[in-house]
Amino acid sequence: MTTGDRVGNGDRTAAVMHSTAAQLEETEAMLHRSAEAAPNETTRERLHALADRVTAEAKAIDARAECLADNDTSVG
């Protein structure tokens, strides 16, 4: 495997990670909408908290993807 192949693989992995993070952000928005529609305050609070945790995980995945992309050329 050449360095160029490794860079390509890292770029593809980072792209998949960014896509996953974007999908999680969509899930977060859906959870917040569900929370607002919930008739029970406890349920609303739990759904909002879960949505916030999903957002935190999406941001962490995005950050790892950026690090992967930034460090990919040093593999070898």
ABEGO torsion letter per residue (X at the ends): XBAAAAAAAAAAAAAAAAAAAAAAAAAAAAAAAAAAABABAAAAAAAAAAAAAAAAAAAAAAAAAAAAAAAAAABX
